[in-house]
């Protein structure tokens, strides 16, 4: 079984959805499981809130972000169905360091940190998965830092769009990737360490080159391989 299948994280026999959003007991059991629906733009928690819950994304998407001392937003991650967040509550975080906000209508399944700790005690594979996830997120953060230090704005924006499209977009018969446009240009700028104007300029350049097209609802990457090659060339 693959590590990620149909949007749900696995580690051998560990299926996170089975623990956070159980359906084996039927609809009645699923209905009793702690969960909540959020509209686009709602906050799930704020920085300095008590860290006592762990969240599983059943539907939708969530951004994890913080603010610079100057008050500018920095997006640290955008998470999708099958992924969890808030897991630092299990590793000793008492207060949230970041905030979590939906970027589209979202449904979350929720477990208290004590429930997750119990699962880690009872299931070695579940514990192994969370520990591995922590390591992967440290590596991801390191790679993002290296990108901010060593890559120009054009490449950072292009790589972000390609990553989102190929990982979370729908591939069409002609090889294009169709991605819901759940982030504004300002949010893409916050994620890539650029400005809204730069994001708009770069995306317009990619559209002129025929790599992609976009509107308020979606981004369509039509020539992913050509775009990847083109990122290494000056505009």
Phi and psi restraints in degrees (value plus and minus 20) as a CYANA .aco file:
   2 UNK   PHI     -96.7   -56.7
   2 UNK   PSI     142.2   182.2
   3 UNK   PHI     -87.1   -47.1
   3 UNK   PSI     -52.6   -12.6
   4 UNK   PHI    -153.7  -113.7
   4 UNK   PSI     100.3   140.3
   5 UNK   PHI    -157.4  -117.4
   5 UNK   PSI     104.5   144.5
   6 UNK   PHI      34.4    74.4
   6 UNK   PSI      14.2    54.2
   7 UNK   PHI      61.9   101.9
   7 UNK   PSI     -22.8    17.2
   8 UNK   PHI    -129.8   -89.8
   8 UNK   PSI     110.6   150.6
   9 UNK   PHI     -94.1   -54.1
   9 UNK   PSI     116.7   156.7
  10 UNK   PHI    -149.9  -109.9
  10 UNK   PSI     132.8   172.8
  11 UNK   PHI    -159.4  -119.4
  11 UNK   PSI      79.2   119.2
  12 UNK   PHI      34.1    74.1
  12 UNK   PSI    -133.1   -93.1
  13 UNK   PHI    -106.4   -66.4
  13 UNK   PSI     -22.4    17.6
  14 UNK   PHI    -103.5   -63.5
  14 UNK   PSI      97.6   137.6
  15 UNK   PHI    -136.7   -96.7
  15 UNK   PSI      87.4   127.4
  16 UNK   PHI     -79.8   -39.8
  16 UNK   PSI     -53.6   -13.6
  17 UNK   PHI     -81.7   -41.7
  17 UNK   PSI     -52.6   -12.6
  18 UNK   PHI     -82.8   -42.8
  18 UNK   PSI     -50.9   -10.9
  19 UNK   PHI    -113.4   -73.4
  19 UNK   PSI     -56.0   -16.0
  20 UNK   PHI    -107.2   -67.2
  20 UNK   PSI     -56.4   -16.4
  21 UNK   PHI    -151.7  -111.7
  21 UNK   PSI      47.3    87.3
  22 UNK   PHI     -85.2   -45.2
  22 UNK   PSI     117.6   157.6
  23 UNK   PHI    -144.8  -104.8
  23 UNK   PSI     -23.1    16.9
  24 UNK   PHI     -82.6   -42.6
  24 UNK   PSI     -51.9   -11.9
  25 UNK   PHI    -102.5   -62.5
  25 UNK   PSI     -14.9    25.1
  26 UNK   PHI      72.8   112.8
  26 UNK   PSI     158.0   198.0
  27 UNK   PHI     -82.1   -42.1
  27 UNK   PSI     -54.3   -14.3
  28 UNK   PHI     -83.3   -43.3
  28 UNK   PSI     -64.1   -24.1
  29 UNK   PHI     -86.2   -46.2
  29 UNK   PSI     -60.8   -20.8
  30 UNK   PHI     -81.7   -41.7
  30 UNK   PSI     -60.6   -20.6
  31 UNK   PHI     -84.3   -44.3
  31 UNK   PSI     -48.3    -8.3
  32 UNK   PHI    -102.4   -62.4
  32 UNK   PSI     -35.5     4.5
  33 UNK   PHI     -89.6   -49.6
  33 UNK   PSI     113.2   153.2
  34 UNK   PHI     -77.2   -37.2
  34 UNK   PSI     100.6   140.6
  35 UNK   PHI    -177.2  -137.2
  35 UNK   PSI     146.8   186.8
  36 UNK   PHI    -173.2  -133.2
  36 UNK   PSI     124.0   164.0
  37 UNK   PHI    -120.2   -80.2
  37 UNK   PSI     119.3   159.3
  38 UNK   PHI    -146.1  -106.1
  38 UNK   PSI     122.4   162.4
  39 UNK   PHI    -103.4   -63.4
  39 UNK   PSI     141.5   181.5
  40 UNK   PHI     -76.2   -36.2
  40 UNK   PSI     111.6   151.6
  41 UNK   PHI      71.9   111.9
  41 UNK   PSI     -25.3    14.7
  42 UNK   PHI     -96.5   -56.5
  42 UNK   PSI     127.1   167.1
  43 UNK   PHI    -108.4   -68.4
  43 UNK   PSI     116.6   156.6
  44 UNK   PHI    -110.6   -70.6
  44 UNK   PSI     -63.3   -23.3
  45 UNK   PHI    -173.8  -133.8
  45 UNK   PSI     141.4   181.4
  46 UNK   PHI    -130.6   -90.6
  46 UNK   PSI     141.5   181.5
  47 UNK   PHI     -81.1   -41.1
  47 UNK   PSI     121.2   161.2
  48 UNK   PHI      60.0   100.0
  48 UNK   PSI     -20.2    19.8
  49 UNK   PHI     -89.0   -49.0
  49 UNK   PSI     136.3   176.3
  50 UNK   PHI     -82.3   -42.3
  50 UNK   PSI     112.3   152.3
  51 UNK   PHI    -116.1   -76.1
  51 UNK   PSI      73.0   113.0
  52 UNK   PHI    -153.4  -113.4
  52 UNK   PSI     -18.2    21.8
  53 UNK   PHI    -146.8  -106.8
  53 UNK   PSI     132.2   172.2
  54 UNK   PHI    -140.8  -100.8
  54 UNK   PSI     117.5   157.5
  55 UNK   PHI    -138.5   -98.5
  55 UNK   PSI     121.5   161.5
  56 UNK   PHI    -139.1   -99.1
  56 UNK   PSI     107.7   147.7
  57 UNK   PHI    -104.0   -64.0
  57 UNK   PSI      90.8   130.8
  58 UNK   PHI    -105.4   -65.4
  58 UNK   PSI     -62.0   -22.0
  59 UNK   PHI    -164.3  -124.3
  59 UNK   PSI     130.6   170.6
  60 UNK   PHI      78.3   118.3
  60 UNK   PSI    -177.5  -137.5
  61 UNK   PHI    -173.5  -133.5
  61 UNK   PSI     128.7   168.7
  62 UNK   PHI    -155.0  -115.0
  62 UNK   PSI     118.4   158.4
  63 UNK   PHI    -125.9   -85.9
  63 UNK   PSI     120.6   160.6
  64 UNK   PHI    -126.9   -86.9
  64 UNK   PSI     103.5   143.5
  65 UNK   PHI    -168.7  -128.7
  65 UNK   PSI     148.6   188.6
  66 UNK   PHI    -165.7  -125.7
  66 UNK   PSI    -191.4  -151.4
  67 UNK   PHI    -146.2  -106.2
  67 UNK   PSI     125.5   165.5
  68 UNK   PHI     -96.9   -56.9
  68 UNK   PSI     146.5   186.5
  69 UNK   PHI     -76.4   -36.4
  69 UNK   PSI     -45.0    -5.0
  70 UNK   PHI    -104.3   -64.3
  70 UNK   PSI     -21.4    18.6
  71 UNK   PHI      69.5   109.5
  71 UNK   PSI     -10.6    29.4
  72 UNK   PHI    -106.2   -66.2
  72 UNK   PSI     119.8   159.8
  73 UNK   PHI     -96.3   -56.3
  73 UNK   PSI     118.5   158.5
  74 UNK   PHI    -144.3  -104.3
  74 UNK   PSI      96.1   136.1
  75 UNK   PHI    -105.5   -65.5
  75 UNK   PSI     103.8   143.8
  76 UNK   PHI    -114.8   -74.8
  76 UNK   PSI     -48.7    -8.7
  77 UNK   PHI    -182.5  -142.5
  77 UNK   PSI     131.0   171.0
  78 UNK   PHI    -141.5  -101.5
  78 UNK   PSI      99.8   139.8
  79 UNK   PHI    -130.4   -90.4
  79 UNK   PSI     133.8   173.8
  80 UNK   PHI    -150.3  -110.3
  80 UNK   PSI     155.8   195.8
  81 UNK   PHI     -71.8   -31.8
  81 UNK   PSI     116.3   156.3
  82 UNK   PHI      75.7   115.7
  82 UNK   PSI     -29.0    11.0
  83 UNK   PHI    -122.8   -82.8
  83 UNK   PSI     135.9   175.9
  84 UNK   PHI    -135.9   -95.9
  84 UNK   PSI     139.7   179.7
  85 UNK   PHI    -172.0  -132.0
  85 UNK   PSI     148.0   188.0
  86 UNK   PHI      61.6   101.6
  86 UNK   PSI     -12.1    27.9
  87 UNK   PHI     -88.6   -48.6
  87 UNK   PSI     -34.7     5.3
  88 UNK   PHI     -84.3   -44.3
  88 UNK   PSI     -37.6     2.4
  89 UNK   PHI     -80.1   -40.1
  89 UNK   PSI     -49.6    -9.6
  90 UNK   PHI     -99.3   -59.3
  90 UNK   PSI     -40.4    -0.4
  91 UNK   PHI    -124.9   -84.9
  91 UNK   PSI       2.4    42.4
  92 UNK   PHI      83.7   123.7
  92 UNK   PSI     -19.4    20.6
  93 UNK   PHI     -94.3   -54.3
  93 UNK   PSI      99.6   139.6
  94 UNK   PHI    -109.3   -69.3
  94 UNK   PSI     -57.9   -17.9
  95 UNK   PHI    -143.3  -103.3
  95 UNK   PSI     123.3   163.3
  96 UNK   PHI     -87.0   -47.0
  96 UNK   PSI     116.0   156.0
  97 UNK   PHI    -111.2   -71.2
  97 UNK   PSI     -44.3    -4.3
  98 UNK   PHI    -142.2  -102.2
  98 UNK   PSI    -199.5  -159.5
  99 UNK   PHI    -138.5   -98.5
  99 UNK   PSI     137.0   177.0
 100 UNK   PHI    -141.1  -101.1
 100 UNK   PSI     110.6   150.6
 101 UNK   PHI    -162.0  -122.0
 101 UNK   PSI     119.7   159.7
 102 UNK   PHI     -93.2   -53.2
 102 UNK   PSI     126.1   166.1
 103 UNK   PHI    -131.1   -91.1
 103 UNK   PSI     -21.1    18.9
 104 UNK   PHI    -179.2  -139.2
 104 UNK   PSI     150.4   190.4
 105 UNK   PHI     -75.4   -35.4
 105 UNK   PSI     112.6   152.6
 106 UNK   PHI    -159.4  -119.4
 106 UNK   PSI     124.1   164.1
 107 UNK   PHI    -141.7  -101.7
 107 UNK   PSI     108.8   148.8
 108 UNK   PHI    -136.9   -96.9
 108 UNK   PSI     122.8   162.8
 109 UNK   PHI    -122.0   -82.0
 109 UNK   PSI     120.2   160.2
 110 UNK   PHI    -148.0  -108.0
 110 UNK   PSI     115.5   155.5
 111 UNK   PHI    -145.5  -105.5
 111 UNK   PSI     122.6   162.6
 112 UNK   PHI     -89.9   -49.9
 112 UNK   PSI     130.7   170.7
 113 UNK   PHI     -79.1   -39.1
 113 UNK   PSI     -50.8   -10.8
 114 UNK   PHI     -86.3   -46.3
 114 UNK   PSI     -56.8   -16.8
 115 UNK   PHI     -85.0   -45.0
 115 UNK   PSI     -61.5   -21.5
 116 UNK   PHI     -86.8   -46.8
 116 UNK   PSI     -60.0   -20.0
 117 UNK   PHI     -81.4   -41.4
 117 UNK   PSI     -59.2   -19.2
 118 UNK   PHI     -83.7   -43.7
 118 UNK   PSI     -61.7   -21.7
 119 UNK   PHI     -83.0   -43.0
 119 UNK   PSI     -58.8   -18.8
 120 UNK   PHI     -85.9   -45.9
 120 UNK   PSI     -54.9   -14.9
 121 UNK   PHI     -91.2   -51.2
 121 UNK   PSI     -58.6   -18.6
 122 UNK   PHI    -104.8   -64.8
 122 UNK   PSI     -49.5    -9.5
 123 UNK   PHI    -143.9  -103.9
 123 UNK   PSI      88.6   128.6
 124 UNK   PHI     -84.1   -44.1
 124 UNK   PSI     -54.8   -14.8
 125 UNK   PHI     -89.6   -49.6
 125 UNK   PSI     -54.4   -14.4
 126 UNK   PHI     -85.7   -45.7
 126 UNK   PSI     -64.3   -24.3
 127 UNK   PHI     -81.9   -41.9
 127 UNK   PSI     -62.8   -22.8
 128 UNK   PHI     -82.2   -42.2
 128 UNK   PSI     -59.8   -19.8
 129 UNK   PHI     -82.0   -42.0
 129 UNK   PSI     -69.5   -29.5
 130 UNK   PHI     -82.4   -42.4
 130 UNK   PSI     -59.2   -19.2
 131 UNK   PHI     -85.2   -45.2
 131 UNK   PSI     -58.7   -18.7
 132 UNK   PHI     -88.2   -48.2
 132 UNK   PSI     -59.6   -19.6
 133 UNK   PHI     -80.2   -40.2
 133 UNK   PSI     -62.2   -22.2
 134 UNK   PHI     -79.4   -39.4
 134 UNK   PSI     -64.0   -24.0
 135 UNK   PHI     -83.7   -43.7
 135 UNK   PSI     -60.8   -20.8
 136 UNK   PHI     -84.2   -44.2
 136 UNK   PSI     -57.1   -17.1
 137 UNK   PHI     -92.4   -52.4
 137 UNK   PSI     -50.9   -10.9
 138 UNK   PHI     -85.6   -45.6
 138 UNK   PSI     -63.9   -23.9
 139 UNK   PHI     -83.5   -43.5
 139 UNK   PSI     -61.5   -21.5
 140 UNK   PHI     -81.7   -41.7
 140 UNK   PSI     -62.8   -22.8
 141 UNK   PHI     -83.1   -43.1
 141 UNK   PSI     -59.7   -19.7
 142 UNK   PHI     -84.6   -44.6
 142 UNK   PSI     -61.5   -21.5
 143 UNK   PHI     -86.3   -46.3
 143 UNK   PSI     -57.2   -17.2
 144 UNK   PHI     -85.3   -45.3
 144 UNK   PSI     -60.2   -20.2
 145 UNK   PHI     -82.6   -42.6
 145 UNK   PSI     -63.0   -23.0
 146 UNK   PHI     -83.2   -43.2
 146 UNK   PSI     -58.2   -18.2
 147 UNK   PHI     -82.7   -42.7
 147 UNK   PSI     -63.5   -23.5
 148 UNK   PHI     -84.3   -44.3
 148 UNK   PSI     -52.5   -12.5
 149 UNK   PHI    -102.3   -62.3
 149 UNK   PSI     -55.3   -15.3
 150 UNK   PHI    -137.4   -97.4
 150 UNK   PSI     -27.5    12.5
 151 UNK   PHI    -134.8   -94.8
 151 UNK   PSI     127.0   167.0
 152 UNK   PHI     -98.8   -58.8
 152 UNK   PSI     150.0   190.0
 153 UNK   PHI     -80.5   -40.5
 153 UNK   PSI     -60.8   -20.8
 154 UNK   PHI     -79.9   -39.9
 154 UNK   PSI     -64.5   -24.5
 155 UNK   PHI     -89.2   -49.2
 155 UNK   PSI     -59.9   -19.9
 156 UNK   PHI     -82.8   -42.8
 156 UNK   PSI     -63.2   -23.2
 157 UNK   PHI     -86.9   -46.9
 157 UNK   PSI     -64.4   -24.4
 158 UNK   PHI     -82.9   -42.9
 158 UNK   PSI     -63.7   -23.7
 159 UNK   PHI     -86.1   -46.1
 159 UNK   PSI     -56.5   -16.5
 160 UNK   PHI     -82.2   -42.2
 160 UNK   PSI     -68.2   -28.2
 161 UNK   PHI     -82.4   -42.4
 161 UNK   PSI     -63.3   -23.3
 162 UNK   PHI     -82.3   -42.3
 162 UNK   PSI     -64.7   -24.7
 163 UNK   PHI     -81.3   -41.3
 163 UNK   PSI     -67.0   -27.0
 164 UNK   PHI     -84.1   -44.1
 164 UNK   PSI     -62.0   -22.0
 165 UNK   PHI     -86.6   -46.6
 165 UNK   PSI     -65.9   -25.9
 166 UNK   PHI     -94.6   -54.6
 166 UNK   PSI     -49.3    -9.3
 167 UNK   PHI    -107.8   -67.8
 167 UNK   PSI     -56.4   -16.4
 168 UNK   PHI    -142.0  -102.0
 168 UNK   PSI     -22.9    17.1
 169 UNK   PHI    -107.1   -67.1
 169 UNK   PSI     149.5   189.5
 170 UNK   PHI    -119.3   -79.3
 170 UNK   PSI     103.7   143.7
 171 UNK   PHI    -104.7   -64.7
 171 UNK   PSI     110.0   150.0
 172 UNK   PHI    -113.2   -73.2
 172 UNK   PSI     152.7   192.7
 173 UNK   PHI     -84.6   -44.6
 173 UNK   PSI     -47.5    -7.5
 174 UNK   PHI    -109.5   -69.5
 174 UNK   PSI     -11.1    28.9
 175 UNK   PHI      69.7   109.7
 175 UNK   PSI     -17.6    22.4
 176 UNK   PHI    -100.3   -60.3
 176 UNK   PSI     141.9   181.9
 177 UNK   PHI    -137.6   -97.6
 177 UNK   PSI     105.7   145.7
 178 UNK   PHI    -127.5   -87.5
 178 UNK   PSI      97.7   137.7
 179 UNK   PHI    -139.4   -99.4
 179 UNK   PSI     111.2   151.2
 180 UNK   PHI     -82.0   -42.0
 180 UNK   PSI     112.5   152.5
 181 UNK   PHI    -106.7   -66.7
 181 UNK   PSI      56.5    96.5
 182 UNK   PHI    -107.8   -67.8
 182 UNK   PSI     -29.4    10.6
 183 UNK   PHI    -132.1   -92.1
 183 UNK   PSI     119.4   159.4
 184 UNK   PHI     -94.8   -54.8
 184 UNK   PSI     147.4   187.4
 185 UNK   PHI     -81.5   -41.5
 185 UNK   PSI     -53.7   -13.7
 186 UNK   PHI     -86.4   -46.4
 186 UNK   PSI     -58.9   -18.9
 187 UNK   PHI     -89.3   -49.3
 187 UNK   PSI     -58.6   -18.6
 188 UNK   PHI     -81.6   -41.6
 188 UNK   PSI     -59.2   -19.2
 189 UNK   PHI     -83.0   -43.0
 189 UNK   PSI     -61.5   -21.5
 190 UNK   PHI     -83.8   -43.8
 190 UNK   PSI     -54.2   -14.2
 191 UNK   PHI     -94.8   -54.8
 191 UNK   PSI     -57.0   -17.0
 192 UNK   PHI    -117.8   -77.8
 192 UNK   PSI     -18.9    21.1
 193 UNK   PHI      48.8    88.8
 193 UNK   PSI      17.0    57.0
 194 UNK   PHI    -144.4  -104.4
 194 UNK   PSI    -179.5  -139.5
 195 UNK   PHI    -137.1   -97.1
 195 UNK   PSI     140.4   180.4
 196 UNK   PHI     -79.2   -39.2
 196 UNK   PSI     -61.8   -21.8
 197 UNK   PHI     -82.5   -42.5
 197 UNK   PSI     -60.3   -20.3
 198 UNK   PHI     -84.6   -44.6
 198 UNK   PSI     -62.4   -22.4
 199 UNK   PHI     -79.1   -39.1
 199 UNK   PSI     -67.3   -27.3
 200 UNK   PHI     -81.0   -41.0
 200 UNK   PSI     -63.5   -23.5
 201 UNK   PHI     -82.5   -42.5
 201 UNK   PSI     -65.4   -25.4
 202 UNK   PHI     -87.6   -47.6
 202 UNK   PSI     -63.9   -23.9
 203 UNK   PHI     -83.9   -43.9
 203 UNK   PSI     -57.9   -17.9
 204 UNK   PHI     -84.9   -44.9
 204 UNK   PSI     -57.4   -17.4
 205 UNK   PHI     -82.8   -42.8
 205 UNK   PSI     -65.8   -25.8
 206 UNK   PHI     -82.6   -42.6
 206 UNK   PSI     -55.3   -15.3
 207 UNK   PHI     -87.9   -47.9
 207 UNK   PSI     -61.3   -21.3
 208 UNK   PHI     -83.5   -43.5
 208 UNK   PSI     -53.6   -13.6
 209 UNK   PHI     -99.1   -59.1
 209 UNK   PSI     -27.6    12.4
 210 UNK   PHI      65.1   105.1
 210 UNK   PSI     -11.9    28.1
 211 UNK   PHI     -89.8   -49.8
 211 UNK   PSI     -58.8   -18.8
 212 UNK   PHI    -172.7  -132.7
 212 UNK   PSI     151.7   191.7
 213 UNK   PHI    -160.0  -120.0
 213 UNK   PSI     137.9   177.9
 214 UNK   PHI    -177.7  -137.7
 214 UNK   PSI     135.1   175.1
 215 UNK   PHI    -165.5  -125.5
 215 UNK   PSI    -185.1  -145.1
 216 UNK   PHI     -89.8   -49.8
 216 UNK   PSI     -39.8     0.2
 217 UNK   PHI    -119.9   -79.9
 217 UNK   PSI     -46.3    -6.3
 218 UNK   PHI    -177.8  -137.8
 218 UNK   PSI     140.4   180.4
 219 UNK   PHI    -139.6   -99.6
 219 UNK   PSI     108.8   148.8
 220 UNK   PHI    -134.5   -94.5
 220 UNK   PSI      90.3   130.3
 221 UNK   PHI    -108.8   -68.8
 221 UNK   PSI      90.1   130.1
 222 UNK   PHI    -111.4   -71.4
 222 UNK   PSI     -48.3    -8.3
 223 UNK   PHI    -154.2  -114.2
 223 UNK   PSI      54.3    94.3
 224 UNK   PHI     -82.2   -42.2
 224 UNK   PSI     -64.2   -24.2
 225 UNK   PHI     -87.8   -47.8
 225 UNK   PSI     -62.4   -22.4
 226 UNK   PHI     -84.2   -44.2
 226 UNK   PSI     -57.8   -17.8
 227 UNK   PHI     -84.6   -44.6
 227 UNK   PSI     -61.9   -21.9
 228 UNK   PHI     -80.7   -40.7
 228 UNK   PSI     -63.7   -23.7
 229 UNK   PHI     -85.6   -45.6
 229 UNK   PSI     -60.3   -20.3
 230 UNK   PHI     -86.8   -46.8
 230 UNK   PSI     -42.6    -2.6
 231 UNK   PHI     -85.4   -45.4
 231 UNK   PSI     -44.4    -4.4
 232 UNK   PHI    -105.7   -65.7
 232 UNK   PSI     -22.4    17.6
 233 UNK   PHI    -126.4   -86.4
 233 UNK   PSI     124.9   164.9
 234 UNK   PHI     -84.3   -44.3
 234 UNK   PSI     129.6   169.6
